Amino acid sequence: MKRLFADAVYWIAIANHKDQWHAKVVAVMRSLGQATLVTTEEVLDEFLTYYSGPRPNSAEQRRSDRGGRPGRSSGDGAATNPSIFP
């Protein structure tokens, strides 16, 4: 059986049907047939961190873009999760 490494992008896309990569990830996984997914604790931590903060389009993020909260991103989502979606 094939063993495939699943990075955080995979888990985020599978968990969110509105994610830009969801359809592509589903199509690729179906085309590969049976496979065992391999990941790491660090990847799962990144996945959980991604969903633990406000989304770039949330009201809280929009407030921070206007200077409502210090230390947040300028609207591109980078401060929310710099390693997944630049």
RAWOJO-V40632 format. One record per run of one state. SS is the DSSP state (H for helix, E for strand, C for the rest). FROM is the first residue (numbers start at 0). TO is the last residue. If there is no record, write none. Layout:
BEGIN
ss from to
SS FROM TO
SS FROM TO
END
This chain:
BEGIN
ss from to
C 0 0
E 1 4
C 5 6
H 7 14
C 15 20
H 21 31
C 32 33
E 34 37
C 38 39
H 40 51
C 52 57
H 58 64
C 65 85
END
